[in-house]
Amino acid sequence: MYQIMILKNLSRTLLSRFNNLYSFSPVIATAHKLYAPIAPEENEEIDFVYVIQLIPFDQGDSPDKKRRDIDKAILDASAIIKEYPPA
């Protein structure tokens, strides 16, 4: 249960800091819980995963610009996660 709380706090921290960094952003960040479609006999430890999704804001941009925006957002999100206090 403690690990779930850490993941919730991490996703909340990531979204908050990401949105502050990208207030007028070409990228939208979302997070949600995804229940894993794994049969119980395969792995009883995994019920769900937390998903952090980065979406280009302007769908009319060229694929190259969307890729550059997403690549930068991935680097920034990774930096925020690395700064998060360890469990």
N, C-alpha and C positions, 0 to 999 in steps of 0.2 A: 504494500500500500504506500510505503514511503517513496518508492521509485515513481509511482504514478503521480504523487504530489510534486515531485521534482520535475517531471516532464510537463505537468500543467504549468508550473511556475516558469519553466524555461520557455515554453511556447508563448506565455503571456508576456514575458520579458522581451523575447525576440520580436513579437509583433509591435509592442509598445515602442521599443527603440528603433525598429525598422521604420515604423510610421513617422516617428519624429525625424529620422534621417531623411526620409523620402516624403515629406509633407506634400509636395507637388510633384508626384512621381510618375515616371513612365511605367512603373511596375506596381502591381497590387499584391500584397502578401496576405494569405489567409492560413488558418490552421484549423484542423478538425481531427476528430478521432475516427479511425477507420477500423471496423471490426474485421478481423482476419478470417477468411473462409477456410480454416484449417480444421481437418477432422480431429476430434479430441484425442484419438489414439496416436496421432502423429506427434503432437506436441501440446501437452496440457498447460504449458507455461505461457503461451501466447494467445491472448484473447483479442487484442487490438493493437494498433500502432497509432502514433500521432503523426499526422502528415502536415508538413509545411509546404504550401503551394505558392509559387511565384508566377504571376500572370502578367503578360504585357498589357498595359492599360489601353493604348491606342491600337486597335486591331487593324487600322488602315496604314500603319507604318510599314516600311519595307521589312522583309524578313531579316536582312542584315542588321538594321537598327534594333529590331526587337531582340535579336540574339545578343547584340552588344549590351543592351539594357539588362537583359536577364543575366548575362555573365557577370556584370558588375554587381547586380543585386545578390547573386550567389556568393560572390566574394565578401560582400558586406555582411550578409547573413551568417556566413561562416565565421567571420571575425567576431560578431556578437556572440555566437555560440561558444567560441573558444574563450571569451572573456567571462562567461558564466561560471559562477563558483562550482567546483566539483562536488559530486555527491559524497 
